[in-house]
Amino acid sequence: MTPQIIREDIARAKAKAVLKELSVHPPIISSSIANKLQIAVHHHCLPNIDFTFSFKRNNSYNLCIYLSGDNNADNWATAKGLGHIVLGHYDIYEVDTIFETRLTDEERIILDREASIFAEELLMPYDWILKENKDLPYYKKLFQVPEKSLINRLVGFGIY
């Protein structure tokens, strides 16, 4: 099976379900969420791999977090990696491996967008944005995400 459309509603619903199940509130530290979901978390500074990635091996999930030095960017990247796992990308689709490319560029874009939507809803919950109704510096401190991601989320609500 290959991804055909971006499942925005599912991505948002799954993020909300994780928040509810774990009873967590912003600021959300995505590596802590991964630990609570019993996903193995590893930190890496591997040469030539300057990104966070996730994979499934022997029916267990692994999240390998690249330490960029920017905590907000790392939190966002970790949430996206978590999104790939929670959204079932490894179980539903025949995804790429380090040995084999299985997806087209378009299919990769679909899965990446779903993971971004999941991260957005997980780290910047809709209810909290509407509940708080504050300014950009307040939201930056509360949500601990890259400024660009925060601005995109606020623009989506007509707040910024």
C-alpha positions in Angstrom: 0.0 0.0 0.0 1.3 3.5 -0.8 0.2 6.9 0.6 -2.2 8.7 -1.7 -3.5 11.6 0.3 -2.5 13.6 3.4 -4.7 12.3 6.3 -4.9 15.6 8.2 -7.9 14.7 10.3 -6.2 11.4 11.4 -2.9 13.2 12.2 -4.7 15.8 14.4 -6.9 13.2 16.1 -3.9 10.9 16.9 -2.0 13.8 18.4 -5.0 14.9 20.5 -5.4 11.3 21.6 -1.8 11.1 22.8 -2.1 14.3 24.8 -5.4 13.1 26.4 -4.1 9.5 27.1 -0.9 10.8 28.8 -2.6 13.9 30.4 0.2 16.3 29.4 0.0 20.0 28.7 2.4 22.5 27.1 5.3 22.7 27.0 5.4 19.3 25.5 8.8 17.6 25.4 8.4 15.1 22.6 11.2 12.8 23.7 9.4 12.4 27.1 6.2 11.5 25.1 8.2 8.9 23.2 9.5 7.4 26.5 6.0 7.2 27.9 4.8 5.4 24.7 7.7 3.0 25.2 9.5 4.0 22.1 13.3 3.7 22.4 14.9 7.1 22.2 18.5 7.4 21.1 20.6 10.6 20.7 23.1 10.9 17.9 25.7 13.1 16.4 26.6 10.8 13.5 28.7 12.2 10.7 26.8 13.1 7.6 23.4 12.5 9.3 22.2 15.8 10.5 18.6 15.0 11.1 16.3 13.1 13.4 14.9 9.8 12.1 12.8 6.9 13.3 12.6 3.2 12.3 11.0 -0.1 13.2 13.1 -3.1 13.9 11.9 -6.5 15.3 8.5 -5.0 16.1 9.9 -2.2 18.2 10.2 1.5 17.3 13.2 3.6 17.6 13.6 7.4 17.5 17.1 8.6 16.8 17.3 12.3 17.8 19.9 14.5 16.2 21.3 17.0 18.7 21.5 20.2 16.7 22.0 22.5 19.7 18.6 24.2 19.1 16.3 22.7 21.7 13.2 24.0 19.9 14.2 22.6 16.5 15.1 19.3 18.2 11.8 19.1 19.9 10.0 19.7 16.6 12.0 17.1 14.7 11.5 14.6 17.5 7.7 15.2 17.4 7.7 14.6 13.6 9.6 11.4 14.1 7.1 10.4 16.7 4.4 11.3 14.3 5.7 8.7 11.7 5.5 6.0 14.4 2.1 7.0 16.0 0.5 7.5 12.5 1.5 3.9 11.6 3.6 4.8 8.7 5.9 1.7 9.3 2.9 -0.6 9.6 0.6 0.7 6.9 3.0 1.5 4.1 6.1 -0.1 2.5 8.4 2.7 3.6 12.0 3.3 2.5 14.8 1.5 4.3 18.5 2.2 4.4 18.9 -0.5 1.8 15.9 0.1 -0.4 14.0 3.1 -1.8 10.3 2.1 -1.9 8.5 5.5 -2.0 8.3 8.1 -4.6 9.1 11.7 -3.8 5.4 12.6 -3.8 4.6 9.7 -1.4 7.5 10.9 0.9 6.0 14.4 0.9 2.6 13.0 1.9 4.1 11.1 4.9 6.3 14.0 5.9 3.3 16.4 5.9 1.2 14.0 8.0 4.1 13.9 10.5 4.3 17.7 10.5 0.6 18.0 11.2 0.9 15.5 14.0 3.8 17.5 15.5 1.9 20.8 15.1 -1.1 19.5 17.0 1.0 17.7 19.6 3.3 20.6 20.5 0.8 23.5 19.9 -2.6 22.1 20.7 -5.5 24.0 19.2 -7.3 24.3 22.5 -4.3 25.9 24.2 -3.8 28.5 21.5 -7.4 29.6 21.8 -7.4 29.3 25.6 -4.3 31.4 26.1 -4.8 34.2 23.4 -1.4 35.8 24.1 1.4 37.3 22.1 4.2 35.7 20.1 6.9 35.8 22.9 4.5 34.1 25.3 3.7 31.4 22.8 7.4 30.9 22.0 8.1 30.2 25.6 5.0 28.0 26.2 5.3 25.8 23.1 9.1 25.5 22.7 9.0 25.1 18.9 10.8 26.9 16.1 9.5 30.4 15.5 8.6 29.6 11.9 6.4 26.6 12.9 4.7 28.7 15.6 4.0 31.6 13.2 2.6 29.2 10.6 0.3 27.7 13.3 -0.9 31.2 14.5 -1.4 32.4 11.0 -3.6 29.4 10.4 -5.9 30.6 13.2 -5.8 34.2 12.0 -4.1 35.2 15.3 -0.8 36.5 13.8 
